[in-house]
Amino acid sequence: MTDKERRDRVRVDTLRPIEFIVKEHCYLGSIRNLSGVGAFVDTPQSFPVGEDISMIYSFEYEEENRTGQVVRYTSQGIGVKFKIPGYYGHNEWPLNTD
């Protein structure tokens, strides 16, 4: 099963700036793709899988504050799974029907 087949929510390709905090240090990066359950963040920093992360970014003209956990690391960035799925308190994000 591919990563895409395992995803149960639609990921939206994007490129938006992000500030994130890991272990009380602030970093800058860019969100490459986003869903209601997670995001991939372009960053030159490496963080271990399981590390907690707090993120601040703009989404649809509003500031979004999310917390999550690093679930993947590549040379291009980190995969983050949000602790609470959904946007703006909505738990529903389009399901992946592919």
ZICORBEL-V290690 format. One record per pair of residues at least 24 apart in sequence whose C-alpha atoms are under 10 Angstrom apart, sorted by the first residue. I is the first residue (numbers start at 0). J is the second residue. Records with the same first field share a line. If there is no record, write none. Layout:
I = J / J
This chain:
3 = 95 / 97
4 = 95 / 96 / 97
5 = 95
6 = 34 / 36 / 94 / 95 / 96 / 97
7 = 34 / 35 / 36 / 92 / 93 / 94 / 95 / 96 / 97
8 = 33 / 34 / 35 / 36 / 37 / 91 / 92 / 93 / 94 / 95 / 96
9 = 33 / 34 / 35 / 36 / 92 / 93 / 94 / 95 / 96 / 97
10 = 34 / 35 / 36 / 37 / 38 / 39 / 92 / 93 / 94 / 95
11 = 35 / 38
12 = 38 / 39
13 = 39
14 = 40 / 41
15 = 40 / 41 / 56 / 57 / 58
16 = 40 / 41 / 55 / 56 / 57
17 = 41 / 42 / 54 / 55 / 56 / 57
18 = 53 / 54 / 55 / 56 / 64
19 = 52 / 53 / 54 / 55 / 56 / 64 / 65 / 66
20 = 51 / 52 / 53 / 54 / 55 / 66
21 = 46 / 50 / 51 / 52 / 53 / 54 / 68 / 69
22 = 50 / 51 / 52 / 53
23 = 52 / 53
25 = 53 / 54
26 = 54
27 = 54 / 55
28 = 76
29 = 56 / 76
30 = 56 / 76 / 77 / 78
31 = 76 / 78
32 = 78
33 = 78 / 79
34 = 80 / 81 / 84 / 85 / 86 / 92 / 93 / 94
35 = 80 / 81 / 83 / 84 / 85 / 86 / 87 / 89 / 90 / 91 / 92 / 93 / 94
36 = 67 / 79 / 80 / 81 / 82 / 83 / 84 / 85 / 86 / 90 / 91 / 92
37 = 65 / 66 / 67 / 68 / 69 / 70 / 78 / 79 / 80 / 81 / 82 / 83 / 84 / 85
38 = 67 / 69 / 77 / 78 / 79 / 80 / 81
39 = 69 / 70 / 71 / 72 / 75 / 76 / 77 / 78 / 79 / 80
40 = 72 / 75 / 76 / 77 / 78 / 79
41 = 73 / 74 / 75 / 76 / 77 / 78
42 = 72 / 73 / 74 / 75 / 76 / 77
43 = 73 / 74 / 75 / 76 / 77
44 = 72 / 74 / 75 / 76 / 77
45 = 72 / 73 / 74 / 75 / 76 / 77
46 = 70 / 71 / 72 / 73 / 76 / 77
47 = 71 / 72 / 77
48 = 72 / 77 / 78 / 79
49 = 79 / 80
50 = 79
51 = 79 / 80 / 81 / 82
52 = 79 / 80 / 81 / 82
53 = 79 / 81
54 = 79 / 81
58 = 86 / 87
61 = 87
62 = 87
63 = 87
